[in-house]
Amino acid sequence: MTRIVIIGGGPGGYEAALVGAQLGAEVTVVDCDGLGGASVLTDCVPSKTLIATAEVMTTFDSSYEELGIIVADDTPSEQAARVVGVDLGKVNRRVKRLALAQSHDITASVTRAGARVMRGRGRLAGRQAVDGSRQVVVTAADGTEESLTADAVLIATGAHPREIPDAQPDGERILNWTQVYDLDELPEELIVVGSGVTGAEFAGAYQALGSRVTLVSSRDRVLPGEDPDAAAVLEDVFRRRGMNVMSRSRAEAAKRVGDRVEVTLSDGRVITGSHCLMAVGAIPNTEGMGLEEAGVLVKDSGHIKTDRVSRTSAPGVYAAGDVTGIFALASVAAMQGRIAMYHFLGDAVAPLNLKTVSSNVFTDPEIATVGYSQADIDGGRIDARAVKLPLLRNPRAKMQGIRDGFVKIFARPGTGIVVGGVVVAPRASELIHPIALAVDNNLTVEQIANAFTVYPSLSGSIAEVARQLHTRKSAEES
């Protein structure tokens, strides 16, 4: 029987374990924290659970007056009635409970499929043997070691929060994104350092929960890696809701002064708050794993270099997830893990195609994207036409009091084939799916335009954008 050892139990690891076991391999998953990895225990599942609470607050707070809702509470009669806050301790206890439950569910699924789960830290021991096998040494919490023989090894060890030397988290006032769920009380004044996806999501969530938030961005706008139009909408919403967005401001240090935190910027300015969240990127977990000795090529960034079927430079060694530096998304990690197993076990496999990946920023409004981007078009990497339609013109959006957001679709001139899209809206993560299907299946704007949509619905804007692109295409042809 083929022996497979998976080091790391994140999405890439546990999805690979399920596939490997289902295809008849003898699979062992080595993990030190719990299956699901950071995605389930400290990152994706916890953060999106927290954001779900914040979303309720934002939706209610921003639209209840317009929709005619009356709140019965103890607010003085001369003031507008409103939701007054949340119990963050209760919210965080629910976050942790759901994360652990999800991890236990994953473990049960993996063991039911026939895979073995070992608690410990794994590392490669030397190069491939003459018979093609490899050795993996597992170190348990008590220091004992066990050696496993594998025909193939998958590394899916994820990443951990990057830290600034002069801004070390203490878990109480200066925090990284794994530590925020230990808070019992809502931060009165939260400084978020970093305006990428993690920083923007937490900044928006805590603002909605009731914190006064300052977002420190070293770039000229929030979400510098996202669609510029989408980022502009979100930044405008942040500012309109009272967030202090500090653009072109780089944090160099953070220190605790009593019950306050002082953050020093590169230009000498000092800003203060009750808490500080450092969201300045992630570092892959590749140290101490024997990668170099095993012949696995590691980039200067610490990420493992892989090809489109998840192979590393070492025969019989694969890698998946954040440790590869290819799209830090749970969905991509899971696909990389599945592809690795399909490839090694000789099953039919399609190489990873990043231009069909859907991603979402869980802010309010959400930002969902798929396929080629505006940057690809502006940079000449693909010739495509774009049409953007504000949600303000959508009847369902008007009914729900939605003012911010848009649908944008990119299509090839001549053929009208859809190559990408952006949706900025509540639940954009759900609305992006029809565009993702179009990208994945080379559908044309005409096909999307001719498909029936419910009236009224936000998805109607997708069909309307497709109709406008089809009309433009027809006009160019004539």
Beta strands, then each sheet from edge to edge (+ up, - down):
strand 1: 3-7
strand 2: 26-31
strand 3: 116-119
strand 4: 121-124
strand 5: 134-139
strand 6: 145-150
strand 7: 152-155
strand 8: 159-161
strand 9: 174-175
strand 10: 189-193
strand 11: 212-216
strand 12: 244-246
strand 13: 251-257
strand 14: 260-265
strand 15: 270-273
strand 16: 275-278
strand 17: 282-284
strand 18: 317-319
strand 19: 358-361
strand 20: 366-371
strand 21: 385-390
strand 22: 406-411
strand 23: 418-425
sheet 1: 3+ 2+ 1+ 7+ 18+
sheet 2: 4+ 5- 6+
sheet 3: 8+ 17-
sheet 4: 9+ 16+ 10+ 11+ 12+
sheet 5: 13+ 14- 15+
sheet 6: 19+ 20- 23+ 22- 21+
end
